[in-house]
Amino acid sequence: MGWLILATGLVLTGLVCSIWRLSATAQVSQERQNNPGPPFNDVRSFGARGDGENNDSAAIQQAVNAGGSVVFPRGVFRITKTISIELDQSGFVSLRGDGVATVVMEGAGPAFRFVGTHEGTADPASFKDNVWDRQRMPCVTGLEIIGSHNEASGIEATGVMQLTLSQVVLRRLLHGVHLVKRNRNVLLDACHIYENRGIGVFYDHVNLHQSNISACHISYNGGGGVVIRGGDVRNIHITGCDIEGNHDPEGPPTANVLLDCTSGSVAEVAIVGCTIQHSHDAPESANIRVLGKSSFQRNAQTHEANWGNITIADNVLSDVQTNVDLVGARGVTITGNTIWQGFQHNLRLIDCSHFTMTGNVCERNPPYGYAGPTNNAVLIQGCEDAVIANNHFHGILGPDGVVLRDCRRVNVTGCNVLDCEGVELRLENVSQSRVSDCLIRDDRQDQASPGIVLHIKGGKDNLLADNLLGGEQIEEP
């Protein structure tokens, strides 16, 4: 009886799988099934030479227009104008270089511009058939793109669904990856975006939900590493990347990661497991900067909003003017980060609300030397509704270690604030808040006597309980 049940189950399972396969095949258009196309298009078969001297623009454009897998063999392919990839006309396109091909862009604009027609969201119900049948997931793999013109950029995308860039080198360009107008579901993985004059990955007033940047090296881009300005951006994951030195000392303030909501909106962001660092010589440089204040129209009225819902976790952050700089952000979690060598601040939060700061280490590692007037202060100003718990703040230079100013409803608990150059913890005009179970001390051997470790000025309705102080506490009206 058992064998009969097993056999019947296997037959039913096979029948279900067959029905599923038939259903999946039915979703693929008849045109695609009848016209699989050639296995690949070698750009040389269209006349490209790859000798670094011939202008290969026309040949590469013809290869792209033919669609399919466009292969670049070993060589240097010189182009003087943008290769436009009109996905609805060419059909599916991938560009492959296998790590041995270089494209040199000698004209203005992007070397490759992917153009799709997707106007919907990521909801399957918003798709038109032609997006799945001709456009989805254009890929660039194993290709190096170098700029040889002041206005040359790397890869631009608009109207594209599932742009996927992997093992791509983008250098000496204006912008590395330029995302404009509207895109959905972008993936960048194992890319080197290096030494560009502008921005490494630029979300330029784009409507884009769902993008992942993972295992990438994004460094020495003068206009910033990953920069979002304007538009409507959601669901960004920046994970496992090395992002460093993305500042121009003579240019406008930017950041290794900049989320600028002042003319748009950014929310639902995770920056996790990255090393983000350098350059302290650029004025107002930051590793992670969020400008969350924005205004928007609803029902013919203008409303103000603070954008956020951001997680900053398990990163190593160092060697800039301010490591984490948040202005007008809401719903931010800062946890498990190692932070040091902020020349103005390790952490600066201005006019933020509904955030937690837990389990972070702000500490000066002696082997690094610390040449210069590193401040490392922690400033929390004009904030409310927050939890600051179980952090380790040590050896902060500057007039004060940790400052809470003009804040309300902040719970500071279980923190170490130790051996700072100035006052360890300063509270100014803080109300309806609590400082409890903290270790607040200055036990440096070169101190003649313990100084002021806790300074409270103004404020009301606060609770201080069960703290262990290694110095004087001052309270002013």
C-alpha positions in Angstrom: 0.0 0.0 0.0 2.9 2.3 0.9 4.5 1.8 -2.5 1.2 2.6 -4.3 0.9 5.9 -2.4 4.5 6.8 -3.1 4.1 6.0 -6.8 0.9 8.0 -7.0 2.6 10.9 -5.3 5.5 10.8 -7.8 3.1 10.8 -10.7 1.2 13.7 -9.3 4.4 15.6 -8.6 5.6 15.0 -12.2 2.2 16.1 -13.6 2.3 19.4 -11.5 5.9 20.1 -12.7 4.9 19.5 -16.3 1.9 21.8 -16.0 4.1 24.5 -14.4 6.7 24.2 -17.2 3.9 24.5 -19.8 2.5 27.5 -18.0 6.0 29.2 -17.8 6.6 28.5 -21.5 3.2 29.9 -22.4 4.3 33.2 -20.9 7.2 33.5 -23.3 6.1 35.1 -26.6 6.0 32.9 -29.7 8.4 35.3 -31.4 11.1 34.6 -28.8 10.6 30.9 -29.1 10.8 30.9 -32.9 13.7 33.3 -33.2 16.4 32.4 -30.6 19.0 34.4 -32.5 22.8 33.8 -32.8 24.7 32.7 -29.7 26.6 36.0 -29.7 27.6 39.0 -31.8 31.3 39.7 -31.9 31.9 43.4 -32.5 34.7 42.5 -34.9 32.3 40.9 -37.2 30.6 44.3 -37.6 33.9 46.0 -38.4 35.3 47.0 -35.0 39.1 46.7 -34.7 39.9 47.3 -31.1 43.3 48.6 -31.9 43.0 51.9 -29.9 43.3 53.9 -33.2 40.3 53.1 -35.3 36.9 54.8 -34.5 34.8 51.8 -33.6 31.6 53.8 -32.8 29.6 52.8 -35.9 30.6 49.1 -35.8 29.6 48.8 -32.1 26.3 50.6 -32.7 25.5 48.1 -35.4 26.4 45.2 -33.2 24.2 46.6 -30.4 21.3 47.2 -32.8 21.4 43.5 -33.8 20.7 42.6 -30.2 21.7 39.6 -28.2 25.0 39.0 -26.5 27.5 41.6 -27.8 31.0 40.4 -27.2 34.1 42.6 -26.9 37.3 40.5 -27.4 40.7 41.6 -26.0 41.5 45.1 -27.2 41.0 48.9 -26.9 37.8 50.0 -28.6 37.8 53.8 -29.3 34.4 55.5 -29.6 33.6 59.2 -30.1 29.8 59.2 -29.5 27.3 57.5 -27.3 26.3 54.0 -28.1 22.5 54.1 -27.7 20.8 50.8 -26.8 17.1 51.2 -27.6 15.9 48.0 -26.0 12.5 47.9 -27.5 14.0 47.9 -31.0 17.1 45.7 -30.5 15.5 43.3 -28.0 17.6 41.8 -25.2 21.2 43.1 -25.0 24.2 42.2 -22.9 27.6 43.6 -23.3 30.5 41.2 -22.4 34.2 42.0 -22.1 35.4 39.1 -19.9 37.8 41.5 -18.2 40.0 41.9 -21.3 38.3 44.7 -23.3 38.5 48.4 -22.8 36.2 51.0 -24.3 37.6 54.6 -24.5 34.9 57.3 -24.7 36.3 60.3 -26.5 33.0 62.2 -26.8 30.6 64.0 -24.5 27.8 62.0 -22.8 27.7 58.4 -21.7 29.6 55.7 -23.5 26.5 53.4 -23.3 23.0 54.7 -22.8 20.3 52.0 -22.1 16.8 53.2 -23.1 13.7 51.3 -22.1 10.0 52.0 -22.1 9.0 50.8 -18.6 6.8 53.3 -17.0 5.3 51.2 -14.2 6.5 50.2 -10.8 7.9 46.8 -9.8 4.4 45.4 -9.4 3.9 42.8 -12.1 0.5 44.2 -12.9 2.1 47.5 -14.1 4.2 45.8 -16.8 3.5 45.8 -20.5 4.4 42.6 -22.4 7.1 44.3 -24.5 9.2 44.9 -21.4 9.4 41.2 -20.6 9.6 40.2 -24.2 12.3 42.6 -25.3 13.8 44.7 -22.6 14.2 43.1 -19.2 17.6 42.8 -17.5 20.2 44.4 -19.8 23.6 43.3 -18.6 27.2 44.8 -18.7 29.8 42.3 -17.6 33.6 42.3 -17.6 34.0 45.6 -19.4 36.3 48.5 -18.7 35.1 52.0 -19.7 37.6 54.9 -19.6 36.8 58.6 -20.3 39.0 60.7 -22.6 36.7 63.8 -22.7 35.7 66.2 -19.9 32.0 65.4 -20.4 32.4 61.6 -21.0 30.4 59.4 -18.6 30.2 55.6 -18.3 26.7 54.0 -18.3 23.4 55.8 -18.3 20.0 54.2 -17.9 16.4 55.5 -18.3 13.2 53.6 -18.5 15.0 50.4 -17.8 13.9 47.3 -15.9 16.5 45.2 -14.1 19.7 46.9 -15.3 22.5 44.6 -14.1 26.2 45.7 -13.9 28.8 43.2 -12.8 32.6 43.2 -12.9 32.7 46.5 -14.6 35.5 49.1 -14.4 34.5 52.8 -14.7 37.3 55.3 -14.5 38.4 58.8 -15.5 34.9 59.7 -16.4 32.5 62.5 -15.4 30.0 60.1 -13.7 30.4 56.3 -13.5 26.8 55.1 -13.4 24.1 57.7 -14.2 20.5 56.8 -13.4 18.0 59.3 -14.8 14.2 59.8 -15.1 12.7 56.4 -14.2 14.2 52.9 -13.7 13.4 49.9 -11.6 15.3 47.1 -9.9 19.0 48.0 -10.5 21.8 45.7 -9.5 25.5 46.7 -9.2 27.8 43.9 -8.1 31.6 43.6 -8.0 32.3 46.8 -9.9 35.3 49.2 -9.6 34.1 52.8 -9.9 37.3 54.7 -9.6 38.9 58.1 -10.1 36.0 59.9 -11.8 35.6 63.7 -11.8 32.0 63.6 -10.9 29.9 61.0 -9.0 30.5 57.3 -8.8 26.9 56.2 -8.8 24.5 59.1 -9.4 20.8 58.9 -8.7 20.0 62.0 -10.7 16.4 63.2 -9.9 15.3 59.7 -10.8 12.2 57.7 -9.8 13.8 54.5 -8.8 12.7 51.8 -6.3 14.7 48.7 -5.6 18.4 49.0 -6.1 21.3 47.0 -4.7 25.0 48.0 -4.6 27.1 45.2 -3.3 30.8 44.2 -3.1 31.8 47.3 -5.1 34.9 49.5 -4.8 33.7 53.1 -5.2 36.6 55.4 -4.6 38.3 58.8 -5.5 35.3 60.2 -7.3 35.4 64.0 -6.9 31.7 64.6 -6.7 30.8 61.9 -4.2 30.6 58.1 -4.1 26.9 57.1 -4.1 24.9 60.3 -4.4 21.1 60.7 -4.5 19.7 64.1 -5.4 16.0 64.8 -6.0 13.6 62.4 -7.5 11.7 59.6 -5.6 14.0 56.9 -4.4 13.2 53.9 -2.2 14.7 50.5 -1.2 18.4 51.0 -1.5 20.8 48.4 -0.2 24.5 49.3 0.0 26.3 46.3 1.3 29.8 45.0 1.7 31.4 47.8 -0.3 34.7 49.8 0.1 33.8 53.5 -0.4 36.5 56.0 0.1 38.1 59.3 -0.8 35.0 60.5 -2.8 35.6 64.3 -2.3 37.2 67.1 -4.2 39.0 69.4 -1.7 38.3 72.4 -4.0 34.7 71.3 -4.9 31.4 71.8 -3.2 30.6 69.7 0.0 29.6 66.1 -0.8 30.0 62.7 0.9 31.0 59.2 0.3 27.3 58.4 0.6 25.0 61.3 0.2 21.2 61.1 0.5 19.9 64.6 -0.4 16.1 64.9 0.1 15.9 68.7 -0.1 14.4 68.6 -3.6 12.9 65.0 -3.5 12.5 62.1 -1.2 14.7 59.1 -0.2 13.6 56.4 2.2 14.0 52.7 3.1 17.8 52.6 2.9 20.3 50.1 4.4 24.0 50.8 4.5 25.5 47.7 6.0 28.9 46.1 6.4 31.0 48.6 4.5 34.3 50.4 5.0 33.7 54.1 4.3 36.5 56.5 4.8 38.7 59.5 3.7 39.1 62.5 2.9 39.5 64.8 5.9 41.2 67.5 3.8 37.9 68.4 2.0 35.8 71.0 3.8 32.6 69.5 5.2 33.5 66.0 4.0 31.4 63.2 5.4 31.2 59.5 5.2 27.4 59.2 5.4 25.3 62.4 5.1 21.5 62.5 5.0 19.7 65.8 4.3 16.2 64.7 5.2 14.2 67.9 5.2 11.9 68.3 2.3 8.6 69.8 1.2 6.0 68.1 -1.0 2.6 68.9 -2.5 -0.6 67.1 -1.4 -4.2 68.3 -2.0 -2.8 71.6 -3.5 -1.0 72.3 -0.2 2.7 72.4 0.6 3.7 70.1 3.5 7.1 69.7 5.2 8.5 66.2 5.9 11.6 64.6 7.4 12.6 61.5 5.3 14.4 58.5 6.6 13.7 54.9 7.6 17.4 54.3 7.3 19.7 51.6 8.8 23.4 52.3 9.2 24.9 49.1 10.7 28.1 47.2 11.1 30.3 49.7 9.1 33.8 50.9 9.7 33.9 54.7 9.4 36.9 57.1 9.6 39.0 60.0 8.5 36.6 62.7 7.3 35.4 65.9 8.9 32.1 64.2 10.1 31.6 60.5 10.0 27.8 60.3 10.2 26.0 63.6 9.5 22.2 63.6 9.7 20.1 66.7 9.3 16.3 66.5 9.5 16.3 62.7 9.3 13.6 60.5 10.8 13.5 56.8 11.7 17.2 56.1 11.6 19.0 53.1 13.3 22.7 53.5 13.9 24.1 50.3 15.3 27.2 48.2 15.6 29.5 50.7 13.8 33.2 51.3 14.5 33.8 55.1 14.2 36.9 57.2 14.6 38.9 60.1 13.4 36.1 62.6 12.7 38.0 65.8 12.4 34.9 67.8 13.4 32.5 65.1 14.7 32.2 61.4 14.8 28.4 61.8 14.9 26.4 64.9 14.3 22.6 64.7 14.4 20.7 67.9 13.9 16.9 68.2 14.0 16.4 64.5 13.8 13.7 62.4 15.5 12.6 58.8 16.2 16.2 57.3 16.0 18.2 54.8 17.9 21.9 54.8 18.4 23.1 51.5 19.9 26.2 49.4 20.3 28.6 51.8 18.5 32.3 52.3 19.3 33.8 55.8 18.9 37.4 55.2 20.0 40.9 56.4 19.1 43.2 53.5 18.1 46.8 54.5 19.2 48.7 52.9 16.3 47.0 55.3 13.8 48.9 58.3 15.1 46.2 60.9 14.5 48.2 63.7 13.0 46.2 66.9 13.1 43.5 68.4 15.3 41.1 65.5 15.3 38.0 66.4 17.3 35.8 63.3 17.3 33.0 65.0 19.2 29.4 63.6 19.3 26.7 66.4 18.8 23.0 65.7 19.1 21.1 69.0 18.7 17.4 69.9 18.3 16.5 66.2 18.4 13.6 64.3 20.0 12.2 60.9 20.6 15.5 58.9 20.6 17.3 56.1 22.3 21.1 56.2 22.8 22.1 53.0 24.5 25.2 50.8 25.1 27.6 52.9 23.1 31.3 53.3 23.9 32.6 56.8 23.6 36.3 57.1 24.5 39.2 59.6 24.2 37.2 62.3 22.4 39.2 65.4 21.8 37.7 68.9 21.7 35.8 71.0 24.2 33.3 68.3 25.0 32.8 64.6 24.5 29.1 64.0 24.0 26.7 67.0 23.8 22.9 66.9 23.9 21.5 70.4 23.1 17.9 71.6 22.8 16.6 68.0 22.9 13.6 66.3 24.4 12.4 62.8 25.2 15.9 61.2 24.8 16.8 58.1 26.7 20.5 57.7 27.3 21.3 54.5 29.0 24.2 52.0 29.5 26.8 54.1 27.8 30.5 54.6 28.5 31.8 58.2 28.1 35.4 58.0 29.1 38.7 60.0 29.2 37.6 62.9 27.0 39.6 66.0 26.7 36.7 68.3 27.8 33.5 67.6 29.7 32.5 64.0 29.1 28.7 64.5 28.9 27.1 67.9 28.5 23.3 68.5 28.6 22.0 71.9 27.5 18.3 72.7 27.5 17.4 69.0 27.6 13.9 68.2 28.7 11.8 65.1 29.6 14.9 62.9 29.2 16.8 60.3 31.1 20.5 59.5 31.7 20.9 56.2 33.6 23.3 53.4 34.2 26.1 55.2 32.4 29.8 55.1 33.2 31.1 58.7 32.9 34.7 59.1 34.0 38.1 60.7 33.2 40.8 58.5 34.7 43.8 59.6 32.6 47.0 59.4 34.6 48.2 62.8 33.4 45.1 64.5 35.0 46.0 66.4 38.1 42.6 65.8 39.5 39.2 64.6 38.1 37.5 67.5 36.3 33.9 68.1 35.3 32.5 64.9 33.7 28.8 65.9 33.7 27.6 69.4 33.0 23.9 70.1 33.0 22.5 73.5 32.1 18.8 74.4 31.8 16.1 72.0 30.8 13.4 70.4 33.0 11.6 67.2 33.9 14.8 65.0 33.5 15.8 61.9 35.4 19.5 61.1 36.2 19.8 57.7 38.0 22.4 55.0 38.8 25.3 56.6 36.9 28.9 56.1 38.1 30.8 59.4 37.8 34.5 59.7 38.0 34.6 63.4 38.4 32.5 66.5 39.2 28.8 67.0 38.2 27.8 70.6 37.7 24.2 71.8 37.4 23.2 75.3 36.3 19.7 76.8 36.3 
